[in-house]
Amino acid sequence: MTEIQKDTIKRQRTLVGKVVSNKMEKTVVVSVERRVKHPVFGKIIVRSGRYKAHDETNQYNEGDTVEIAEGRPISKDKSWTVVRLLEASRII
């Protein structure tokens, strides 16, 4: 690839999180946690976001760690797609 082509390719945003709900058809809810420094106190705090992601085969269960990628809007709330399973949940 030439240097011009490398610049025009858009990087796809990916996040890693845990599946917290799989009760919907072809959709999972993924909770993504990130650590940020508090602006005044300087303490590290955990912020979390919940994203609805498309799961075509309904194969992911609660507790699984997955990677999701941003894409075109699939529905009103869903514009992420599950890319791959990183770690399956352990059943006790």
Buried (B, 14 or more C-beta within 10 A) or exposed (E): EEEEEEEEEEEEEEBBBBBEEBEEEBBBBBEBEEEEEEEEEEEEEEEEEEBBBBBEEEEBEEBBBBBBBEBEEBEEEBBBBBBEBEEEEEEE
